[in-house]
Amino acid sequence: MESISATDRINAAFASLQTELREIRTQDISLMKQLMSINDSIQRLSRKKSDKSRARRMTRKISRKPALTEIADEDHTFSRKDEITLLTNVKLWKYSQSDESSSGSESDILFD
């Protein structure tokens, strides 16, 4: 029986190690591709969700008419008295624009 030299055993161990490392690298690349694909899917779904959420917020903003008390800027907010005055002025303006022959009385227009 032939005895295997230490050099041959070391070379065989290195060859085996190289084979295992190649297999691990192949598996690593495969996993990296899967993770990148998953990340792309998550990003796409996230954008889709944020677009829908943004659209819903815009729809709510468009469809919801804010009360005058909600309208405010940094320097001024409307008091209840301001709101009543403005609403009264709007109603008076509508009345002045209405046809004189309309059947509604002044009180119907002002207090509807």
C-alpha positions in Angstrom: 0.0 0.0 0.0 1.2 3.4 -0.9 1.5 6.0 1.7 0.1 9.4 0.8 2.4 12.2 1.5 1.4 15.2 3.6 1.6 17.5 0.5 -0.8 15.3 -1.3 -3.2 15.3 1.6 -3.0 19.1 1.9 -3.6 19.5 -1.9 -6.6 17.1 -1.7 -8.0 19.1 1.2 -7.5 22.4 -0.7 -9.3 20.9 -3.8 -12.2 19.8 -1.7 -12.3 23.2 0.0 -12.3 25.0 -3.4 -15.2 22.8 -4.6 -17.2 23.5 -1.5 -16.5 27.3 -1.7 -17.6 27.3 -5.4 -20.9 25.6 -4.4 -21.4 28.1 -1.6 -20.7 31.0 -4.0 -23.2 29.6 -6.5 -25.8 29.3 -3.8 -24.9 32.8 -2.5 -25.4 34.3 -5.9 -28.7 32.5 -6.3 -29.9 33.8 -2.9 -28.8 37.3 -3.8 -30.8 37.2 -7.0 -33.9 36.0 -5.0 -33.4 38.8 -2.4 -33.1 41.4 -5.1 -36.3 40.1 -6.8 -38.1 40.2 -3.4 -36.8 43.7 -2.8 -38.0 44.9 -6.2 -41.4 43.4 -5.5 -41.6 45.1 -2.1 -40.6 48.4 -3.6 -43.2 48.1 -6.3 -46.0 47.2 -3.8 -44.9 50.0 -1.6 -45.1 52.5 -4.4 -48.5 51.1 -5.4 -49.8 51.4 -1.9 -48.5 54.9 -1.4 -50.0 56.0 -4.7 -53.3 54.6 -3.7 -53.1 56.2 -0.3 -52.1 59.5 -1.9 -55.0 59.3 -4.3 -57.4 58.5 -1.4 -56.1 61.5 0.5 -56.5 63.7 -2.5 -60.0 62.4 -3.1 -61.0 63.1 0.5 -59.5 66.6 0.3 -61.4 67.3 -2.9 -64.7 65.8 -1.8 -64.7 67.3 1.7 -65.6 70.9 2.0 -63.8 72.4 5.1 -65.7 74.6 7.5 -64.5 78.1 7.6 -63.2 77.5 11.1 -60.8 74.9 9.7 -59.3 77.4 7.2 -56.4 79.0 8.8 -53.0 80.3 8.0 -50.1 81.1 10.3 -51.3 84.7 11.1 -55.1 84.4 11.2 -57.8 82.0 12.1 -61.5 82.6 11.6 -63.6 83.2 14.7 -67.3 82.0 14.8 -68.3 85.7 14.4 -66.2 85.9 11.2 -67.7 82.7 9.9 -71.3 84.0 10.5 -70.5 87.3 8.9 -69.0 85.7 5.8 -71.9 83.2 5.4 -74.4 86.0 5.8 -72.6 88.0 3.1 -72.5 85.0 0.8 -76.2 84.5 1.3 -76.9 88.2 0.6 -74.9 88.0 -2.5 -76.8 85.0 -3.7 -80.0 86.8 -3.0 -78.9 89.8 -5.0 -78.0 87.5 -7.9 -81.3 85.6 -7.8 -84.1 86.4 -10.2 -86.6 89.0 -8.9 -89.4 86.7 -10.0 -88.2 83.7 -8.0 -90.7 82.3 -5.6 -88.3 82.2 -2.6 -88.7 84.9 0.0 -85.7 86.8 1.4 -85.9 84.8 4.7 -85.8 81.5 2.7 -82.6 82.5 1.1 -81.0 84.0 4.2 -81.8 81.2 6.6 -81.6 78.0 4.5 
